[in-house]
Amino acid sequence: MKRKRFSQEFKAKVAIAAIKGQQTANEIASEYEVHVTQVNTWKKQLLANAGELFGQNGKKQQADHEQQTGKLYEEIGRLKVEVDWLKKKTGHLG
């Protein structure tokens, strides 16, 4: 028999349902057609890694922001040099 592969989104949906506590693990397992042990495992994984999810996103956003800021400063510098050169060529620079 071939093993079932579940998407990350599906696992998250099942784990969130388990965390809500509105249904028992057995009810969730029946609803999503997975084993009760799997429901509990995904719930534990979500609870254990929830802090990392927010931490990684913040670090990645900060790195992206710094990279974008660096590119913008680089472009500003290049444009300033071009403006100064054009002013010099046209005689507008004191």
N, CA, C and O atoms as a GROMACS GRO file, in nm:
protein
  376
    1MET      N    1   0.083  -0.118   0.000
    1MET     CA    2   0.000   0.000   0.000
    1MET      C    3   0.088   0.125   0.000
    1MET      O    4   0.186   0.133   0.075
    2LYS      N    5   0.054   0.219  -0.082
    2LYS     CA    6   0.131   0.342  -0.096
    2LYS      C    7   0.097   0.442   0.016
    2LYS      O    8  -0.019   0.455   0.055
    3ARG      N    9   0.201   0.511   0.067
    3ARG     CA   10   0.180   0.610   0.172
    3ARG      C   11   0.117   0.735   0.114
    3ARG      O   12   0.146   0.776   0.002
    4LYS      N   13   0.029   0.794   0.193
    4LYS     CA   14  -0.033   0.920   0.151
    4LYS      C   15   0.063   1.034   0.180
    4LYS      O   16   0.132   1.035   0.282
    5ARG      N   17   0.066   1.131   0.091
    5ARG     CA   18   0.145   1.252   0.110
    5ARG      C   19   0.047   1.367   0.129
    5ARG      O   20  -0.045   1.386   0.050
    6PHE      N   21   0.068   1.443   0.235
    6PHE     CA   22  -0.020   1.554   0.265
    6PHE      C   23   0.055   1.685   0.244
    6PHE      O   24   0.173   1.696   0.276
    7SER      N   25  -0.015   1.784   0.191
    7SER     CA   26   0.046   1.915   0.168
    7SER      C   27   0.065   1.986   0.301
    7SER      O   28   0.002   1.952   0.401
    8GLN      N   29   0.152   2.086   0.300
    8GLN     CA   30   0.175   2.166   0.420
    8GLN      C   31   0.047   2.238   0.462
    8GLN      O   32   0.019   2.251   0.581
    9GLU      N   33  -0.029   2.285   0.365
    9GLU     CA   34  -0.152   2.356   0.394
    9GLU      C   35  -0.253   2.264   0.463
    9GLU      O   36  -0.322   2.306   0.556
   10PHE      N   37  -0.261   2.140   0.416
   10PHE     CA   38  -0.353   2.044   0.476
   10PHE      C   39  -0.314   2.013   0.620
   10PHE      O   40  -0.399   2.010   0.709
   11LYS      N   41  -0.183   1.991   0.642
   11LYS     CA   42  -0.135   1.964   0.777
   11LYS      C   43  -0.164   2.080   0.870
   11LYS      O   44  -0.205   2.061   0.984
   12ALA      N   45  -0.144   2.201   0.820
   12ALA     CA   46  -0.170   2.320   0.902
   12ALA      C   47  -0.318   2.329   0.936
   12ALA      O   48  -0.353   2.361   1.049
   13LYS      N   49  -0.404   2.302   0.839
   13LYS     CA   50  -0.548   2.309   0.862
   13LYS      C   51  -0.591   2.210   0.970
   13LYS      O   52  -0.670   2.243   1.059
   14VAL      N   53  -0.538   2.089   0.963
   14VAL     CA   54  -0.571   1.986   1.062
   14VAL      C   55  -0.517   2.025   1.199
   14VAL      O   56  -0.587   2.011   1.299
   15ALA      N   57  -0.393   2.073   1.204
   15ALA     CA   58  -0.332   2.112   1.331
   15ALA      C   59  -0.407   2.228   1.395
   15ALA      O   60  -0.426   2.230   1.516
   16ILE      N   61  -0.448   2.324   1.315
   16ILE     CA   62  -0.523   2.439   1.368
   16ILE      C   63  -0.658   2.393   1.423
   16ILE      O   64  -0.702   2.441   1.527
   17ALA      N   65  -0.722   2.301   1.353
   17ALA     CA   66  -0.849   2.247   1.403
   17ALA      C   67  -0.828   2.178   1.537
   17ALA      O   68  -0.912   2.188   1.626
   18ALA      N   69  -0.716   2.109   1.552
   18ALA     CA   70  -0.686   2.040   1.678
   18ALA      C   71  -0.658   2.141   1.789
   18ALA      O   72  -0.697   2.120   1.904
   19ILE      N   73  -0.589   2.249   1.756
   19ILE     CA   74  -0.556   2.351   1.857
   19ILE      C   75  -0.681   2.424   1.904
   19ILE      O   76  -0.692   2.459   2.022
   20LYS      N   77  -0.775   2.447   1.815
   20LYS     CA   78  -0.898   2.517   1.853
   20LYS      C   79  -0.971   2.447   1.965
   20LYS      O   80  -1.031   2.512   2.051
   21GLY      N   81  -0.967   2.314   1.967
   21GLY     CA   82  -1.030   2.238   2.074
   21GLY      C   83  -1.180   2.227   2.063
   21GLY      O   84  -1.245   2.186   2.159
   22GLN      N   85  -1.238   2.262   1.950
   22GLN     CA   86  -1.383   2.253   1.932
   22GLN      C   87  -1.427   2.110   1.904
   22GLN      O   88  -1.543   2.075   1.923
   23GLN      N   89  -1.333   2.027   1.858
   23GLN     CA   90  -1.360   1.886   1.830
   23GLN      C   91  -1.251   1.802   1.896
   23GLN      O   92  -1.142   1.852   1.925
   24THR      N   93  -1.282   1.677   1.921
   24THR     CA   94  -1.179   1.587   1.974
   24THR      C   95  -1.086   1.546   1.861
   24THR      O   96  -1.118   1.564   1.743
   25ALA      N   97  -0.972   1.491   1.897
   25ALA     CA   98  -0.876   1.445   1.797
   25ALA      C   99  -0.938   1.336   1.710
   25ALA      O  100  -0.911   1.327   1.590
   26ASN      N  101  -1.021   1.251   1.772
   26ASN     CA  102  -1.088   1.145   1.696
   26ASN      C  103  -1.184   1.202   1.592
   26ASN      O  104  -1.190   1.153   1.479
   27GLU      N  105  -1.258   1.305   1.629
   27GLU     CA  106  -1.351   1.368   1.535
   27GLU      C  107  -1.275   1.433   1.419
   27GLU      O  108  -1.316   1.424   1.304
   28ILE      N  109  -1.167   1.499   1.452
   28ILE     CA  110  -1.086   1.564   1.347
   28ILE      C  111  -1.027   1.459   1.254
   28ILE      O  112  -1.028   1.476   1.132
   29ALA      N  113  -0.977   1.351   1.312
   29ALA     CA  114  -0.920   1.244   1.232
   29ALA      C  115  -1.023   1.185   1.137
   29ALA      O  116  -0.992   1.157   1.021
   30SER      N  117  -1.143   1.167   1.184
   30SER     CA  118  -1.251   1.113   1.099
   30SER      C  119  -1.287   1.212   0.989
   30SER      O  120  -1.308   1.174   0.874
   31GLU      N  121  -1.296   1.339   1.027
   31GLU     CA  122  -1.335   1.442   0.930
   31GLU      C  123  -1.234   1.454   0.816
   31GLU      O  124  -1.272   1.465   0.700
   32TYR      N  125  -1.105   1.453   0.850
   32TYR     CA  126  -1.001   1.472   0.749
   32TYR      C  127  -0.941   1.342   0.696
   32TYR      O  128  -0.851   1.343   0.612
   33GLU      N  129  -0.993   1.230   0.746
   33GLU     CA  130  -0.951   1.097   0.702
   33GLU      C  131  -0.801   1.074   0.722
   33GLU      O  132  -0.730   1.031   0.630
   34VAL      N  133  -0.755   1.103   0.843
   34VAL     CA  134  -0.617   1.075   0.883
   34VAL      C  135  -0.621   1.002   1.017
   34VAL      O  136  -0.726   0.997   1.082
   35HIS      N  137  -0.509   0.947   1.057
   35HIS     CA  138  -0.502   0.875   1.185
   35HIS      C  139  -0.492   0.975   1.299
   35HIS      O  140  -0.436   1.084   1.283
   36VAL      N  141  -0.546   0.938   1.414
   36VAL     CA  142  -0.546   1.024   1.532
   36VAL      C  143  -0.403   1.061   1.572
   36VAL      O  144  -0.376   1.175   1.610
   37THR      N  145  -0.313   0.967   1.563
   37THR     CA  146  -0.174   0.994   1.597
   37THR      C  147  -0.117   1.104   1.509
   37THR      O  148  -0.040   1.188   1.556
   38GLN      N  149  -0.154   1.103   1.384
   38GLN     CA  150  -0.107   1.205   1.290
   38GLN      C  151  -0.159   1.344   1.330
   38GLN      O  152  -0.085   1.442   1.323
   39VAL      N  153  -0.284   1.351   1.370
   39VAL     CA  154  -0.343   1.477   1.414
   39VAL      C  155  -0.264   1.532   1.532
   39VAL      O  156  -0.228   1.650   1.535
   40ASN      N  157  -0.238   1.447   1.630
   40ASN     CA  158  -0.165   1.490   1.749
   40ASN      C  159  -0.021   1.529   1.716
   40ASN      O  160   0.032   1.624   1.774
   41THR      N  161   0.042   1.458   1.626
   41THR     CA  162   0.180   1.490   1.585
   41THR      C  163   0.185   1.626   1.517
   41THR      O  164   0.273   1.707   1.548
   42TRP      N  165   0.094   1.653   1.426
   42TRP     CA  166   0.093   1.782   1.356
   42TRP      C  167   0.062   1.895   1.452
   42TRP      O  168   0.118   2.004   1.440
   43LYS      N  169  -0.026   1.871   1.548
   43LYS     CA  170  -0.058   1.972   1.649
   43LYS      C  171   0.067   2.006   1.731
   43LYS      O  172   0.096   2.124   1.753
   44LYS      N  173   0.140   1.904   1.775
   44LYS     CA  174   0.263   1.925   1.853
   44LYS      C  175   0.367   2.001   1.770
   44LYS      O  176   0.434   2.090   1.822
   45GLN      N  177   0.380   1.964   1.644
   45GLN     CA  178   0.477   2.031   1.557
   45GLN      C  179   0.442   2.179   1.539
   45GLN      O  180   0.531   2.264   1.542
   46LEU      N  181   0.316   2.208   1.522
   46LEU     CA  182   0.273   2.347   1.505
   46LEU      C  183   0.300   2.427   1.631
   46LEU      O  184   0.351   2.539   1.624
   47LEU      N  185   0.267   2.372   1.745
   47LEU     CA  186   0.290   2.442   1.871
   47LEU      C  187   0.439   2.461   1.898
   47LEU      O  188   0.480   2.566   1.948
   48ALA      N  189   0.519   2.362   1.865
   48ALA     CA  190   0.663   2.370   1.890
   48ALA      C  191   0.733   2.470   1.798
   48ALA      O  192   0.831   2.534   1.838
   49ASN      N  193   0.683   2.485   1.677
   49ASN     CA  194   0.751   2.570   1.578
   49ASN      C  195   0.681   2.703   1.552
   49ASN      O  196   0.724   2.777   1.464
   50ALA      N  197   0.577   2.734   1.624
   50ALA     CA  198   0.503   2.857   1.600
   50ALA      C  199   0.590   2.980   1.618
   50ALA      O  200   0.580   3.074   1.539
   51GLY      N  201   0.673   2.982   1.720
   51GLY     CA  202   0.761   3.096   1.744
   51GLY      C  203   0.861   3.117   1.632
   51GLY      O  204   0.890   3.231   1.596
   52GLU      N  205   0.912   3.010   1.577
   52GLU     CA  206   1.008   3.020   1.466
   52GLU      C  207   0.944   3.076   1.340
   52GLU      O  208   1.009   3.145   1.263
   53LEU      N  209   0.817   3.045   1.320
   53LEU     CA  210   0.748   3.095   1.202
   53LEU      C  211   0.749   3.247   1.198
   53LEU      O  212   0.775   3.307   1.094
   54PHE      N  213   0.721   3.308   1.312
   54PHE     CA  214   0.718   3.453   1.318
   54PHE      C  215   0.858   3.511   1.316
   54PHE      O  216   0.881   3.616   1.257
   55GLY      N  217   0.953   3.444   1.379
   55GLY     CA  218   1.090   3.492   1.383
   55GLY      C  219   1.155   3.491   1.246
   55GLY      O  220   1.223   3.588   1.210
   56GLN      N  221   1.137   3.387   1.170
   56GLN     CA  222   1.198   3.376   1.037
   56GLN      C  223   1.143   3.483   0.944
   56GLN      O  224   1.217   3.543   0.866
   57ASN      N  225   1.014   3.505   0.951
   57ASN     CA  226   0.951   3.603   0.863
   57ASN      C  227   1.006   3.742   0.889
   57ASN      O  228   1.033   3.817   0.795
   58GLY      N  229   1.022   3.776   1.016
   58GLY     CA  230   1.073   3.907   1.052
   58GLY      C  231   1.216   3.926   1.004
   58GLY      O  232   1.250   4.033   0.953
   59LYS      N  233   1.300   3.824   1.020
   59LYS     CA  234   1.439   3.833   0.976
   59LYS      C  235   1.447   3.845   0.824
   59LYS      O  236   1.527   3.921   0.771
   60LYS      N  237   1.363   3.769   0.756
   60LYS     CA  238   1.364   3.773   0.609
   60LYS      C  239   1.318   3.910   0.560
   60LYS      O  240   1.376   3.966   0.467
   61GLN      N  241   1.214   3.964   0.621
   61GLN     CA  242   1.165   4.095   0.581
   61GLN      C  243   1.271   4.202   0.606
   61GLN      O  244   1.288   4.293   0.525
   62GLN      N  245   1.342   4.191   0.718
   62GLN     CA  246   1.448   4.288   0.749
   62GLN      C  247   1.559   4.279   0.645
   62GLN      O  248   1.607   4.382   0.598
   63ALA      N  249   1.600   4.158   0.608
   63ALA     CA  250   1.705   4.141   0.509
   63ALA      C  251   1.661   4.196   0.373
   63ALA      O  252   1.739   4.262   0.304
   64ASP      N  253   1.537   4.169   0.335
   64ASP     CA  254   1.485   4.221   0.209
   64ASP      C  255   1.481   4.374   0.211
   64ASP      O  256   1.515   4.439   0.112
   65HIS      N  257   1.440   4.430   0.324
   65HIS     CA  258   1.433   4.576   0.337
   65HIS      C  259   1.572   4.637   0.325
   65HIS      O  260   1.590   4.738   0.256
   66GLU      N  261   1.670   4.577   0.392
   66GLU     CA  262   1.807   4.629   0.386
   66GLU      C  263   1.864   4.620   0.245
   66GLU      O  264   1.934   4.710   0.200
   67GLN      N  265   1.834   4.511   0.176
   67GLN     CA  266   1.882   4.494   0.039
   67GLN      C  267   1.819   4.599  -0.052
   67GLN      O  268   1.888   4.659  -0.134
   68GLN      N  269   1.690   4.620  -0.038
   68GLN     CA  270   1.621   4.718  -0.120
   68GLN      C  271   1.671   4.859  -0.089
   68GLN      O  272   1.689   4.940  -0.180
   69THR      N  273   1.693   4.888   0.038
   69THR     CA  274   1.744   5.020   0.078
   69THR      C  275   1.882   5.044   0.018
   69THR      O  276   1.911   5.154  -0.031
   70GLY      N  277   1.967   4.942   0.021
   70GLY     CA  278   2.100   4.954  -0.038
   70GLY      C  279   2.093   4.985  -0.187
   70GLY      O  280   2.168   5.068  -0.237
   71LYS      N  281   2.004   4.917  -0.257
   71LYS     CA  282   1.989   4.942  -0.401
   71LYS      C  283   1.941   5.084  -0.427
   71LYS      O  284   1.988   5.150  -0.520
   72LEU      N  285   1.849   5.131  -0.345
   72LEU     CA  286   1.796   5.266  -0.364
   72LEU      C  287   1.903   5.372  -0.337
   72LEU      O  288   1.913   5.469  -0.413
   73TYR      N  289   1.983   5.355  -0.232
   73TYR     CA  290   2.092   5.448  -0.204
   73TYR      C  291   2.194   5.449  -0.318
   73TYR      O  292   2.247   5.553  -0.355
   74GLU      N  293   2.220   5.332  -0.372
   74GLU     CA  294   2.312   5.320  -0.485
   74GLU      C  295   2.259   5.399  -0.606
   74GLU      O  296   2.334   5.471  -0.672
   75GLU      N  297   2.130   5.383  -0.633
   75GLU     CA  298   2.071   5.454  -0.745
   75GLU      C  299   2.070   5.606  -0.720
   75GLU      O  300   2.096   5.684  -0.812
   76ILE      N  301   2.042   5.647  -0.598
   76ILE     CA  302   2.044   5.790  -0.565
   76ILE      C  303   2.183   5.848  -0.589
   76ILE      O  304   2.196   5.956  -0.647
   77GLY      N  305   2.286   5.776  -0.546
   77GLY     CA  306   2.423   5.822  -0.568
   77GLY      C  307   2.456   5.835  -0.716
   77GLY      O  308   2.517   5.933  -0.758
   78ARG      N  309   2.416   5.735  -0.794
   78ARG     CA  310   2.442   5.738  -0.938
   78ARG      C  311   2.371   5.857  -1.003
   78ARG      O  312   2.429   5.926  -1.085
   79LEU      N  313   2.245   5.880  -0.965
   79LEU     CA  314   2.169   5.990  -1.023
   79LEU      C  315   2.227   6.126  -0.983
   79LEU      O  316   2.227   6.219  -1.062
   80LYS      N  317   2.274   6.136  -0.860
   80LYS     CA  318   2.336   6.260  -0.814
   80LYS      C  319   2.462   6.291  -0.896
   80LYS      O  320   2.485   6.406  -0.933
   81VAL      N  321   2.542   6.190  -0.922
   81VAL     CA  322   2.662   6.208  -1.004
   81VAL      C  323   2.623   6.254  -1.145
   81VAL      O  324   2.687   6.342  -1.202
   82GLU      N  325   2.518   6.193  -1.200
   82GLU     CA  326   2.472   6.232  -1.334
   82GLU      C  327   2.425   6.378  -1.336
   82GLU      O  328   2.458   6.452  -1.429
   83VAL      N  329   2.348   6.418  -1.235
   83VAL     CA  330   2.298   6.556  -1.227
   83VAL      C  331   2.415   6.653  -1.217
   83VAL      O  332   2.418   6.754  -1.287
   84ASP      N  333   2.512   6.622  -1.130
   84ASP     CA  334   2.628   6.709  -1.116
   84ASP      C  335   2.704   6.720  -1.248
   84ASP      O  336   2.749   6.829  -1.284
   85TRP      N  337   2.718   6.610  -1.319
   85TRP     CA  338   2.789   6.610  -1.448
   85TRP      C  339   2.714   6.697  -1.549
   85TRP      O  340   2.774   6.775  -1.623
   86LEU      N  341   2.581   6.680  -1.552
   86LEU     CA  342   2.501   6.760  -1.645
   86LEU      C  343   2.506   6.908  -1.611
   86LEU      O  344   2.514   6.991  -1.702
   87LYS      N  345   2.503   6.943  -1.483
   87LYS     CA  346   2.514   7.083  -1.443
   87LYS      C  347   2.649   7.139  -1.486
   87LYS      O  348   2.657   7.253  -1.532
   88LYS      N  349   2.752   7.062  -1.471
   88LYS     CA  350   2.886   7.107  -1.509
   88LYS      C  351   2.893   7.129  -1.659
   88LYS      O  352   2.948   7.230  -1.705
   89LYS      N  353   2.840   7.038  -1.735
   89LYS     CA  354   2.846   7.048  -1.881
   89LYS      C  355   2.764   7.164  -1.933
   89LYS      O  356   2.801   7.227  -2.032
   90THR      N  357   2.652   7.195  -1.866
   90THR     CA  358   2.567   7.304  -1.914
   90THR      C  359   2.604   7.438  -1.851
   90THR      O  360   2.546   7.541  -1.887
   91GLY      N  361   2.698   7.439  -1.759
   91GLY     CA  362   2.745   7.563  -1.699
   91GLY      C  363   2.660   7.611  -1.582
   91GLY      O  364   2.673   7.727  -1.541
   92HIS      N  365   2.574   7.525  -1.528
   92HIS     CA  366   2.488   7.566  -1.415
   92HIS      C  367   2.556   7.542  -1.280
   92HIS      O  368   2.501   7.579  -1.176
   93LEU      N  369   2.671   7.484  -1.281
   93LEU     CA  370   2.741   7.458  -1.155
   93LEU      C  371   2.835   7.574  -1.129
   93LEU      O  372   2.923   7.601  -1.210
   94GLY      N  373   2.817   7.645  -1.014
   94GLY     CA  374   2.890   7.763  -0.975
   94GLY      C  375   3.032   7.760  -1.013
   94GLY      O  376   3.106   7.855  -0.985
   0.00000   0.00000   0.00000
